[in-house]
Amino acid sequence: MLAIKGTYRILDSQPDGDTVHFTPQDPGFWHDVPGRNRIKRNSHGGGSIRMDAIDALETHYQGVGPGTVHQPLDLGAHAARDELVSWLGFTGVVRNADEKVTAATPETVPGFVLSSGADAYGRCIGLVGRGDLPHGTHSGDRVTVTVDLLRQTANHHLLARGLVYPTFYSSLPEVLRVDLAAVARQARAAKAPDSVWQHDLTTDGAKVDDLASITDQLVLLPKLFRRLADYIRLFGPALDSFPAYLAGEGEEFHVPEQATAIRGLQHLIEITGNTVRMTRPIEEIVLVEK
């Protein structure tokens, strides 16, 4: 992965449990992030980090239609966000009604990113570290990320706390994926009081009566939430056509027992009436990078 040193800043932004703003010491290193997509930068050279291998409950999801929607804020969404900014070193965080940070101490904190690429939205996909780069590493170096180094990142910390879900893409090295999957299973078994696993219904089954069911009451894997939120806003709450909707998106993924990729998330979904569930735990699934 590409190592980049810089600073994190949350003032005037809306950080959530898996996205935070980062400004490299030398913004020129954004050009070295691998892949065909380019990092979107602001006037100061900063960009958004989409944290690799994890997915936090949504605090402000745009999707289709007017306005934004969120997942249950008091059942894990705010807990992941607050833990991330605290882990990075921010205190005294004040937010307005739109969840934009209006005050934080200090204004920036030093840290680094280990990046595997950029997503379709121009965000840097990476592992989030605090403080200095590992000894002997400089910005622009290509780093072989070991499990020990992974365990020093916010990505690993949030997953171990059970505050986020694992969500693996094919670009993530297998040795790291195996460790993170084990961490996720341990967190699920522990079901800490503030963890998403305390309320998660992804594989047990969630009865979806309307949009409010998933925005205010039910805790689901964020990827499933986003697909459901868009579907309900487009077609209404009846789930009869939800598998066809997923098939139309054509996302590809791998499961352990099959060598070739499977096309369409409908193969992971079971619907009974208005109850939806995923048939496999998310840590067994590897999504194909687009």
C-alpha positions in Angstrom: 0.0 0.0 0.0 1.1 3.6 -0.6 2.1 5.4 2.6 1.2 9.1 2.9 1.9 11.3 6.0 -0.3 14.3 6.8 -3.0 15.6 9.1 -6.6 14.8 9.9 -9.1 17.6 10.2 -12.8 17.3 11.2 -13.7 21.0 11.5 -16.5 22.1 9.0 -16.9 18.4 7.9 -19.3 15.6 8.7 -17.1 12.6 9.7 -18.8 9.3 10.3 -17.5 6.0 11.5 -15.6 5.1 8.3 -14.9 8.4 6.6 -12.6 11.3 7.6 -10.8 14.2 6.0 -7.0 14.0 5.5 -4.5 16.5 4.1 -1.1 15.1 3.0 2.0 17.1 3.8 2.6 17.0 0.1 -0.7 16.7 -1.8 1.4 15.6 -4.9 1.4 12.1 -3.4 -2.3 11.8 -4.2 -1.2 11.3 -7.8 0.6 8.1 -6.7 -2.5 6.4 -5.3 -2.9 3.3 -7.5 -5.9 2.7 -9.8 -7.7 4.5 -12.5 -9.7 6.8 -10.3 -8.2 10.1 -9.1 -8.6 11.6 -5.6 -10.9 14.6 -5.4 -9.1 17.4 -3.6 -10.2 20.6 -2.0 -8.4 24.0 -2.5 -5.9 23.0 0.3 -5.0 19.7 -1.2 -7.1 17.6 1.2 -9.4 14.7 0.4 -11.7 12.2 2.1 -10.5 8.8 3.4 -12.9 5.9 2.9 -11.6 3.4 5.5 -10.7 0.1 4.0 -12.3 -3.2 5.1 -15.0 -1.7 7.4 -18.5 -0.2 7.0 -20.1 2.0 9.7 -23.8 2.6 10.1 -24.8 5.6 7.9 -25.3 9.0 9.5 -26.1 10.9 6.3 -26.7 8.8 3.2 -27.7 10.6 0.0 -28.7 7.8 -2.4 -31.7 8.5 -4.6 -34.3 11.1 -4.0 -34.2 14.4 -2.1 -32.4 14.8 1.2 -30.4 12.3 3.2 -31.3 9.3 5.3 -29.5 7.6 8.2 -29.4 4.4 10.1 -30.4 4.3 13.8 -28.2 7.0 15.3 -28.4 5.8 18.9 -27.8 2.2 18.1 -24.3 2.4 16.7 -24.0 5.1 14.1 -22.9 7.9 16.5 -20.9 5.4 18.6 -18.6 4.6 15.7 -18.2 8.2 14.6 -17.4 9.4 18.2 -14.9 6.6 18.7 -13.1 7.3 15.5 -12.6 11.1 16.2 -11.6 10.3 19.8 -9.1 7.6 18.7 -7.5 10.1 16.3 -7.0 12.6 19.1 -9.8 15.1 18.8 -11.6 16.4 22.0 -14.2 19.0 22.7 -16.1 18.2 19.5 -19.2 20.4 18.9 -21.6 19.7 16.1 -24.6 21.7 14.7 -28.0 20.2 13.8 -26.7 19.0 10.5 -23.9 17.1 12.3 -21.2 19.4 10.9 -18.3 19.9 13.3 -18.2 23.5 14.4 -15.5 23.2 17.0 -12.7 20.6 17.9 -9.5 20.5 19.8 -6.9 20.5 18.3 -7.8 21.8 14.8 -5.7 19.1 13.2 -3.9 15.9 14.4 -0.9 14.2 12.7 -1.4 10.8 11.1 -0.9 8.7 8.0 -2.8 6.7 5.5 -1.9 3.4 3.9 -3.8 3.4 0.6 -4.8 0.7 -1.8 -6.5 3.0 -4.3 -9.4 5.4 -4.9 -13.1 4.6 -5.0 -15.6 5.7 -7.7 -16.4 8.9 -5.7 -12.8 10.1 -5.6 -12.2 9.1 -2.0 -8.9 7.5 -1.0 -9.4 3.9 0.2 -7.0 3.3 3.1 -6.0 2.2 6.5 -6.0 5.1 9.0 -3.0 5.6 11.3 -2.3 8.2 13.9 1.0 9.9 14.7 4.1 9.2 12.7 4.6 6.7 9.9 6.2 3.4 10.9 9.9 3.7 11.6 11.9 4.0 8.4 8.9 4.7 6.2 8.4 7.9 4.2 5.6 9.4 2.3 5.5 7.8 -1.2 6.9 4.5 0.0 5.1 1.3 -1.0 4.6 -0.6 2.2 3.8 -4.3 2.7 1.2 -4.1 5.4 1.6 -6.8 8.0 -1.0 -7.9 10.5 1.0 -6.2 13.3 0.8 -2.9 11.4 -2.9 -3.5 10.6 -3.6 -3.8 14.3 -2.3 -0.3 14.8 -4.9 1.3 12.6 -8.4 2.8 13.4 -9.9 0.2 11.0 -8.8 -2.7 13.1 -9.7 -0.8 16.4 -13.2 0.0 15.3 -13.8 -3.6 14.1 -12.4 -5.1 17.3 -14.7 -2.8 19.3 -17.7 -4.1 17.3 -18.6 -0.6 16.2 -18.5 -1.3 12.5 -19.1 -4.2 10.1 -16.4 -5.9 8.1 -16.8 -5.3 4.4 -14.0 -6.8 2.2 -13.1 -6.0 -1.3 -10.8 -8.0 -3.6 -8.0 -5.5 -3.3 -7.4 -6.3 0.4 -4.6 -8.8 0.9 -5.9 -12.2 2.1 -3.6 -12.3 5.2 -5.2 -9.0 6.4 -8.7 -10.2 5.5 -8.3 -13.4 7.5 -7.2 -11.5 10.6 -10.1 -9.0 10.3 -12.6 -11.7 9.7 -11.5 -13.4 13.0 -11.7 -10.0 14.8 -15.2 -9.5 13.5 -16.4 -12.9 14.6 -15.0 -12.3 18.1 -16.7 -8.9 18.3 -20.0 -10.5 17.2 -19.7 -13.1 19.9 -18.9 -10.5 22.6 -21.9 -8.3 21.7 -20.6 -5.3 23.7 -23.4 -2.9 24.8 -22.4 -0.2 22.3 -21.6 -2.5 19.4 -23.6 -2.9 16.2 -23.8 -6.7 17.0 -26.0 -5.9 20.1 -28.9 -5.0 17.7 -27.9 -6.5 14.3 -30.6 -8.2 12.4 -28.8 -8.8 9.1 -28.8 -12.6 9.1 -31.6 -13.1 11.7 -34.1 -11.2 9.6 -35.5 -7.7 9.7 -39.2 -6.9 9.2 -39.3 -3.9 6.9 -42.7 -2.1 7.0 -41.5 1.3 5.6 -38.4 3.5 5.2 -38.6 4.5 8.9 -38.1 0.8 9.9 -34.5 0.9 8.6 -33.7 4.5 9.4 -35.0 4.6 13.0 -35.4 1.0 14.3 -33.5 -1.8 12.6 -29.8 -2.3 12.6 -28.6 -3.8 9.3 -25.3 -4.2 7.4 -24.9 -0.7 5.8 -24.5 -2.1 2.3 -27.9 -3.8 2.7 -29.4 -0.7 4.2 -28.3 1.5 1.3 -29.8 -0.9 -1.3 -33.1 -1.1 0.7 -33.2 2.7 1.3 -32.9 3.4 -2.5 -35.3 0.6 -3.4 -38.0 1.8 -1.0 -37.6 5.4 -2.0 -38.0 4.4 -5.7 -40.7 1.7 -5.5 -42.2 1.6 -2.0 -41.8 -0.9 0.9 -43.2 -4.1 -0.7 -40.1 -6.3 -1.1 -41.4 -8.6 -3.9 -39.2 -6.9 -6.5 -36.1 -6.3 -4.3 -34.2 -9.4 -5.7 -34.7 -8.1 -9.2 -33.5 -4.7 -8.2 -30.3 -6.2 -6.8 -29.9 -8.3 -9.9 -30.0 -5.1 -12.0 -27.1 -3.7 -10.1 -24.9 -6.7 -11.0 -22.4 -6.5 -8.1 -20.0 -9.4 -8.1 -18.6 -11.2 -5.1 -16.7 -14.3 -4.1 -17.6 -16.9 -1.4 -15.1 -19.5 0.0 -16.5 -22.6 -1.7 -16.7 -21.2 -5.2 -13.8 -20.4 -7.5 -15.6 -18.0 -9.8 -17.4 -14.8 -8.9 -21.1 -14.7 -8.4 -23.0 -11.9 -10.0 -25.8 -10.1 -8.1 -26.4 -9.6 -4.4 -29.8 -11.2 -4.8 -28.0 -14.6 -4.3 -27.3 -13.6 -0.7 -30.8 -12.4 0.2 -33.8 -14.3 1.4 -37.2 -12.6 1.6 -40.3 -13.9 3.4 -43.2 -11.5 3.2 -41.7 -8.2 4.2 -38.8 -9.8 6.2 -35.4 -9.7 4.6 -32.2 -11.4 5.7 -28.8 -12.1 4.3 -28.0 -15.8 4.1 -24.3 -15.6 4.9 -22.3 -13.5 7.4 -20.6 -10.6 5.7 -17.0 -11.7 6.6 -17.4 -14.7 4.3 -18.0 -12.4 1.3 -15.3 -10.7 -0.8 -16.7 -8.0 -3.1 -15.1 -7.6 -6.5 -13.5 -4.2 -6.9 -14.9 -2.2 -9.8 
